[in-house]
């Protein structure tokens, strides 16, 4: 993997700004207790009461002692989220090569951040099955074969085909028409030839369709399976070219038309064919 000024070479993955990765130090305890003196010479005591010379004598005073507030802290979770998105993109495009081991400090240097958010992002990818921990070395990108992709396609079909058939019977045609812009987004993404862009638009479209069932647990499981099916095989990065992506995207439009028409046979055939083609 070669590093460019913009992040991973060839993927357009941006470097995370260094100032986003740094967490400002909190004010020292003494500074929080002492506060800032007001015009009347007051201060803030441990009890939090505000005192000045006028207030002690019972005199009216117009000055108020400002109570210091903690400096805003950049949430590390936001940096971790950016790194996680970038690593997922690198997986889809093949920038993270199956079988290779990557250390958190080395990846952190590429992104311009510390090793901590990279390590946290990699731990999430390990939970998702994309990488595996290599003690004292880092994380190895999982090597996958055609059989695993076929198994994922089978599981996705077992889950989603019955759901799509039920939705075809119950969802009004106009609801399917509302999803047409998302289907068109996948066509544009496929035409661009960018595997990562298409992968994201493809997930958005499928998630929007399944969300109509109202079962958030099912949607989450299906999305996880969908993401796993998008990782490249060990043979190299993008095994599917622009023509394959365009054909895949065209099936989205055809599926919406079949769903709107309530044609159950066509819906079932398209969904199964779609999953088989994705693998």
N, C-alpha and C positions, 0 to 999 in steps of 0.2 A: 504494500500500500504506500503510495507516494503522497506526500503532503504538499498542498499548495497554499497560497496565502488565503484562500477561501475555505480551507478545510480539506476533506477528502477529495483527492483529484478526480475530476470527471463526474462527480455526483452533485455538485452545487451545494454540498452540506456546509452551512456557515460555521465559522468559528464562534464559539461562545465567548462573548466579551469578558475580558479578565475582571472588569469591575463588577460584573454580574455574579462572578464566582466567589468574590471575596465577601466575607461576612464582617461588617464593621464591629469593632469591639464595643461592648456595652459601657456606659459611663461607670466610673469607679464608684464604689459605695459611698466614699467620703464626699464625692462631688454631688451625688444624689441627695445626701442628707444636708449638705451645706447650702445648696441652691445658689442663687444670684442675689446679691444685696440690692435692695431697692433704694430709692432716693432718700428714704428716712433712715437708712442704716440698718434695716431689718434683716432677718435671715429666717431660714426654715429649720425648725428643730426636728428632733426625731419623732415627736408626736404629730408633726405635720401642721402645727399651729403657726400662723404668721404673726410676727411681733416686730414692732419698730418703736422708736422713742415716743412718737405721738400716741400710738395705740396703748402703750403701757400707762401713759398719763391720762388715758381716757379722752384724749383730744381727737377731734375729727381729722382724718387724713385722707388725701386723695390718692396717695401713692399705694400701689399694690406690689407686693413682692412676687415676681413671676416664679412659678413652680416649674423646675426643669422637667422636660419630658425626654424619655429615652429616644435616642437617635433611631430613625427607621432602619430596620434590618432587612437585607435582601434574603428572601427565603431560599434556602439551599434546595428545597424541593423543586422550585421553578427551574433551577439550573439542571438538576437531575432529570427533569422532564424533557428539557431541550436535548440533553445528551442521549436520553433513551430514544427519542424520536430520530435523532441523527444515526444512532447505531442500528435502529430498525431499518432505516433507509439504506444504510451500508450493507445490511444483510440481504435485502431484496436485490440490490444492484450487483452484489457479488464483491464489493470492496472489502468486506470481511470474508476471507476465503475459508470454505469448509476445510476442517482439519488443522488450520493454523491456530497457534496460541498467541494471544494478545494480552499484554500486561496493562493494568490500569494506569500506572504512571506514564507509560509510553503513549497511550491513547489520550490521557489528560494533556500531555504536551501538544499533541496534534490539535486538540480542541482549544487549547489555551486556558485550561482550568486545572484545578488540583485533581489528584487521583481519587479523592473521596466520592464526588458525584458520579464519576465514571464507574467506580467499583459498585456503587449502589444501583446504577442502571444495569450493569452487567449481572448483578444478583437477580434483578427482575427478569432479565432475559434467560437466566438459568432456570427460574421457576417456569417460564414459558416453554422450556425445552430447546431454545435456540443455541445455547452454549452450555458448556459444562466446566466446573471449577477444576483447575489444575493446581494443587497445593504448591505454594512458593513460586509459582510461575505466572499465573493469571487465569485466562479463560480460553478454552478451545471451542471454536465454532463447530457445532455438531455436523457430522458427515451424514447426508441423507441420500437415499436411493429411490429408484422408481417405485419400488414396492411400498415404501412409506407413503409416497404421494397417492398411490392407488388406494391405500387403506384410509387415508384422510378423506378422499373423495367418496368412498363408500360410507363412512360415518356421517359425513355432511349430508349425503343423500337420505340416509335413514332418518335423520333429524328433520331436514328441511322439506323434503317432498310431501310428507303428510301435512305439514303446516301450510305449505303453499296451496295444496288442494283444498284445505279447509277455508283458507282465505279467498280462494277463487269462488267459493260458494256463498260467502258472506259479505265480502267487501264490495261496495258499490263501484261501478265502472269509473266514476269521476275521481275516486280516491287513487286509482291506478294512474289516471291521467295526470294527477298532481305530481307523480314521481317521474314523469317524462323528462323534465329538466335534468334530473340526476343521471338518467340514462344517457342523455346527450352529453353530459360532462364526461362520462366514461369514454364515449366515442372520440371526443376531442383529445382526451388524455392518451388514448390508444394511438391516435394519429400522430401525436408528438413523438411517439417511439420511446418515451421515458418510462421505463419499467416502474420506478418508484412512484411517479405521478399517477400512473394507471392503477397501481396497487391501492393507493389511498382512495381514489375515486370509486374503485370497484368495491372496497369495503363500505364506503358511505352508502352506496346504492343498495347493497345487500342488507345492510343494517336497517335502512329505512323501510324496506319491504317487510322484513321480519318483525319490525317494531309494531306493525299493524296487528300482530297477534296479542299484544299486551302482556307478554311473558318476558320480563326482563332477564330472568335466569337463562332462559332459552337463547335470547339474543346474545348474552354474554358468552355462553358456551360456543355458539355458532361463530361468533366473531373470532374467538381464540382459534378455532379450527381453521377458519378462513385465513388468518394471519400465518399459521403454520404452513398452509398449503402454498403460500407465496414465496417461501424461502427457496433459493436455487438449489439444484442438485450438485453433487460433488464434481460433475464434469466441467464445471465452469460457471461464470456468471450467467447472464440472461440467456437461457436456452430457448426462450420464446421471442421471436422477432416481432417487428411492427405488424406484419400481416396477421400473425396469430392473435395479437392483442386487439386488432381491429375486428377480427372475426368474433372474438370473445365478447367485445362490447356490443356488436350488432345483435347478439343473442339477448341482451338486456331489453332492447326495444321490442323484439319479437315476443319476449316473455310478458312484457306489460300488455301487449295487444291481446295475447291469449288469456291473460288474467281478466282483462276488462270484458272480454267476450264470454268468459266463463267456460272456456273450452278445456275441460279437465285433462283429456288425453294429450293435447298439445302441451299443456302446462307440465305434466309429468315427464313427457319426453324431452322437453327443453331443459328442465332443471337437471335431469340425469345427464344429458349430453353436455350441459354447461360444466358440471363438476368433472366429468371425464376429460373434457378438453382442457380444463385448468390444470389437470395433473399431467 
